[in-house]
Structure formats: structure tokens, C-alpha cells
């Protein structure tokens, strides 16, 4: 406008000085004044667009031009000025930058550490403002979550809040404010959300960091009201509460708008313990209820006016410590048992092995006590610090179920599992596997029942994590139910049915692992992660060994079939040609015969009559073995899986002077495999064999004769009176005969305890020093129980240290098998009762 009306003044600017007209001079002055006014207005605009832009200090000097190298618009622009220009104003990104590289963000130096300031609002801090463009200018304010109270800056009416905490993630626009008296049992809380729309919530979890089951207060910016809810599912409320029925009762709550921000206030919140308070928070941009766009958890110390770091886990340190201490105790318990079982008998006090209370030895009681203590610690770990103890116990049962389930899987390996590492016999590993399996089902079911009770069935069914857990548990129950029913309905639930049903367990276990991992994505804990890792590794390990066993399965030709039939029943001896299959003495194989059964059955293998051949001696007493006897197997092909097992005899040769074999019936087969190997090592060999079948005796005699004599073996005949068809047997005419060459049957029956005592006295007199021996027992439950009961008394009487290894006739641990009804010391049958002895 100055130059409007012609270019005379513009042309006059280039005229000779002194020739400029007064009118043009006045216009020129007006131009300069207008330009200066515009620049000053622009500079004030930039000052107003920064939090505390007119209060920036450097070395005691007020620095209004914070983007320049002098306090009042210097010629050079600082890095902060360039950053401001590129950002186009005060943004979250500019706030979180450190333009001068002094270790403090621009927001921290200018009083907006939470990056929530907007133009025209009062910054969170209005004191101690430093220069964001010079590294030698730093504020004394420390941001974040350190100890001490950080000035709140929030004032509602006449009430000013004392402290505040930025809620993660920084820049999300959520800030928690609070005030509390030093000795107060209640406090005022406020959570501020950037913007007036959407919703914001603050609540009290049943367990630290867990949203499910938490009581929350929600401020709805669109409705302008606050409400109280219990989150019975992942994010949706299903139960409306009141201020007084909250787990942390309060006087009231409001939803207000302050400087364009939504603020939820909670007054006089009553907390039992102010030393450490766990809170959860959330926020959304749409109307409540809706999915969280922001959520998290934080631990606060209101008494000391401080704030701890936002919890990265759902659990507090003390609960984690309890869990991992319990886990360590369980590991030590296993290692202690393995060490005790593996060490020499001479180094173990006899008193520790003698049955004491309820038939358990002190060592067994110690193992049980440590195991129970370990599980109790893990069970209690989520209860520590939980607002709702019942909910904590529900989580504890879940953790215990995860740990024992993982251990159950690690003990299910046929090879290279936990039992191999701990050098536990297969029978012991199966017993522990069964105990842990039952514990898994009990604890897992308790976990589901308690959570259903506290959260409601509809909430459980709405969670995807539970939609896989429930069928998983049902599959595992279905897999073990046949074994539990076996005690009362044994004739209906046999090995094949059990094995096929038990294959449902890995599938169910996979679904429970999916449940664990899904829960971790909702509420992460280090102990939960540890359980999930153990479970995943256990399942993968079991799958790898199972698939490896199937892949390495060998095909064998049935070279010879021999059926041993007499009055006591039938036995079948299979001689197999299996080139390349190396079987150590005492190991067993799974025999797969597709024409007879769908699953493999375990049998001990021993040397065949030809070099490289294997033999299996099998008694026909179940459906599979009876069909095996009737099948036409000569020259047919079968499959062999294995070998498996951890023979305890060969390692014992390092310390035992003798091995005492105690066998019942077809339980002689491990001795047929091991006895020649023991004799080859120069150890003393003794045999007690109670047998009902003369034909089985005749089959075993050529294998036993080279290593035993009548003074080192006792083979007693306990079968019925021989039928006429058996009268032609060389040993049938005179069972009392003692030929002096090899072993003979005798009807002179002695108790296994008496035989052990007599044999140990002979060993004592032979070695004339501290003696030790391994007692290897394989046979019916009655024989095994009698030998176990006799060991302690024999040791005390003879001074010989005995180490016992027992293998019973069962495919399930003793606790799950039907109770034995036969005894190894049954009365000698007479001619009158011989016909009914078999029945």
C-alpha cells in the first residue's frame, strides 16, 4: 500500500540523497515500521508456540529467542531452531527429541516431560526451565519413574495434586496424578488423557497387572460421566459395581474436561496397604466399552511419594521369587533321588532305606516332603500380593499344573528323557509319570473350576485361550480314564485299548500349551513364560523321540516259532532275524505284529540260538499274546522298536560282589539276557526262580546251566500236578532229582526272604569282608513285594548291603494296576486240587 499510487517513491529510493521528497520519506518510514512490527509479531508467535517459551534460562540469562544463538534473535539458528522449523510447531516428536545432546529431552527442559502441552495451556512444570539448544544448560528436574515426587501441575478447583507419573508408552498422552497425606489410609487419584473424546480407565487388578478380574473406574468423555465395572473377560465389563463395592472402595469418581483433556478423578480411595499399590489403566478413542488403544500397568509407592517403573510383567518380584524357589527345590529333589539311587549301597546308611511310617523309608518321606513343599511354594506365588486370594490360588493351580505337566512329559520319553539323565529305572519313571499326570489333571481342573467360579462361565467361554484349554483337558482325561477304570474293570480295559486312548494325551497337552501361550500374550509373567517353555520343550522332545523311534523301527523275520504248552498254560518263543539291531543285555523292544494288534507290546530280548538272532519268550495271558500264539508267524515279518530300558545290573558290577536274580515264571527272561554277562565279569551269580511250567524250565535250562549249579540256584516248581502228556519229560518223573550237573526242579519250596538270608550268609562267609550285592527281581506283584519286605531284615541279619531293582508284571504303575490276588507262596496243590489251581 505504501507504493500504491505510482512508482515515484520507489524510483526515488535510488535518487541522490537529499533529493527524496518529504512525502516519499514518510512513506518509507511507514514501510520500515510495518516490517518491524510484523517481525516482532512473528517472533512472539514462536515464543507462544513453545511451553514456557518466555521463561527459558541459560546461565542465569533469560533467553526468549530459544531457537537462536543470542537471547534476542541472533543471526545464527541453533539445532533446536532447525528442529522446530522442520516440525512446524511443538509436536510430540519435537518434545521427545534431544536437540542439544545433553541427555534431556526438549520437553523435559521446557517443562513438558509428558509431551502433552498444547498452545495456550499451562505446562506441567513452570519452574527450572533450561535451554533446549545448548548442552551446558540442563534442568534439575529428572523425568520418568525415579524415586521422589514429580510435581503434578494438575489443579481442580482449589485442590492441587502433589505428584504425577507418566504412563507408558511415553507420548501416549496418559498421566497419573495423586495426592495423599503422610499417614492417610486413602488418597485421591486422577488419570489424564489427551483430548476430550473417547474414554480412560484406572483400576485395581486381582493380581498385579492382570486386567481379567480387575475392578476399574471408567470416565467416558462423550457421556461426561464415570462408572464402575469389573472386567470379567479380557476387555469387556460384565458386572457393574458402585463406588462402595469396588475392591478398593472410594467416595466417588467424576469425569471432567480440563484444558481440552479428559480427566478421571477418584476421591478418597481406601487402600489397605499404601506401601505398594498395583494399578492398571487403559484408554480408547471411541465410546466405552470398546477395545483398548492404550493399556498398561504400574506399581506406585504413595507413602514415599514415589513411583516404581511400570511393570513389564504381570507379577511382582516376590511372587516370582517364590515360584522359582519352588521350582529349584523340585529340581534338587529329583537330583537328590537320582544321586541316592545311583550311588553304591555301601555309601548309604541302611536306616535311611528301611520302611518307617506307612511303609515308606526316611528317604521316601524326605522326597515326598520336598516335592510337596516345592509345589506349595509355586501354588502360593500368585497369591503373594494379590487383592483377591482366591483368584491368586486359581492362577497358582494353573502354574503347578504347567510344571507337573511338563515333568510328566519329560518322564514319558522312551529314550533320552529325564529318567535317562537321572539314571532312574523305567518302572520308577513310569510311577513318577503317573503321579505327575494325576497331579496335572487335579490342578488343571481346579484352575478351571475356580476361575469359572470367580469370573463366570460366560466370560470363560468368551476367551479364545479357554476355548482350546477345555477340550485339551477333556482329551487328557479321556486318555487316562481307562487306566483309572482298570482297578475296578480290569478285564474290560487292556493294554491295546489303554495305549490307543493314551495317544490322545499329547494332542490334549498341545491344546493346553496353546492356552498357556495365549494367556502370555494377554498377561505376561516370567514364571508363566518359564512354564510355557518347559512344556513346549517337553512336548517337542517327546515328539522327536517318538518319531525317531518310529523312523528307526527295524523289520525282522520270524525265523522260528516254538510254542511251550503244558498244564500251566502256553508260552511262545519267537526267534527273530534282525540284522543291524544291537540290543544290550537287559534291554527290551516293542514288538509290532500288524496281523495281531494295532500297537506295539514291550518284551525283553535275549540271545538267539544263531549268531545275531534275538529271542523273546512270551506268556499267553492277554488278548494280544493269545492271538500271538494262534497266529501263523513262521517266516513272517514283524517290526521292532527300540531297544529301550536302563539295565541296572551292568553298572552295579562296579561295586557288587554278586548279583542275586529273583524271578517268577516268565520273569526269567531278563535273567536269560543278563546272567551270562554277569558271569563273564567274574561276579557271583545266584538264582531264585519260582516256576509253574516245566516246558518253560526246559527252555531256559540250557542257557542257565553253564553259569549256575544246584548250590547257586534254587528253582522251585509251583505248578499243578503234571498231566499225562507231560509225563514223558525228562524232569517230570522225579522233580526232586539232583543230578549234580546243571540245575534241576524241586518241589521243596522256601520263602524268598529265607533264600535271600541263606544266600547272603553264604556270600558273607565267602568274601569274609564287607559284602554288597544287587537283588534283581522280576515277576508277579506278590514275589516283588515279598522280596522288598525281606531286604531290610536280611541286611540287618547278615551285614550284606543289598541294592534292589524290581520289575513287576504290569504295563501301568502299581498304584493304577488291579490289586494282586495271588501270592508267590500259595499252598502246594495236591492231586485233588490240581484241577482248580489254574482257575
Secondary structure, DSSP 8 states (H G I E B T S, - for coil): -TTTT-SHHHHHTTS-TT---HHHHHHHHHHHHHHHHHHHHHHHHHHHTSTTTT--EETTEE-S-TTBSSTTT-SSB-HHHHHHHHHTSS-HHHHH--TT-SSS-HHHHHT-TTS---TTS--S--SS-B-TT-TT---S---SS-SS--B---EETTEE--EEEE-SSTTSSEEEEEE--TT-SEEEEEEEESSSSSEEEEEE-SSTT--TT-EEEEEETTTTEEEEEE--SSS---EEE-TTTSSS--SEEEEEEETTEEEEEEEEEE-S--SSEEEEEEEESSSSS---SEEEEEEEETTTTEE----SSSS-HHHHHHHHHHHHHHHHHHHHHHHHHHS-GGGS-GGGTSB-GGG-BHHHHHHHHHHHHHHHHHHHTTTTT-SSHHHHHHHHHHHHHHHHHHHHHHT--SSSSHHHHTT--HHHHHHHHHHHHHHHHHHHHHHHHHHHHHH-HHHHHT-HHHHHHHHHHHHHHHHHHHHHHTTT-TTTS-HHHHHHHHTHHHHHHHHHHHHHHHHHHHS--HHHHHHHHHHHHHHHHHHHHHHHHHHT-EEEEEEEEEEEEETTEEEEEEEEE-TT----TT-EEEEE-TTT-SS-EEEE-EE-SSTTEEEEEEE--SHHHHHHHHS--TT-EEEEEEEE---HHHHHTTT-SEEEEEEEGGGGHHHHHHHHHHHHTT-EEEEEEEES-HHHHHHHHHHHHTT--TTTEEEEE-S----GGGTTSTTTS-TT---SSS--EE-----HHHHHHHHHHHHHHHH-S--EEEEEEEE-HHHHHHHHHHHHHHHHHH--EEEEEEEES-SS-GGGS------TT-----TTTHHHH--
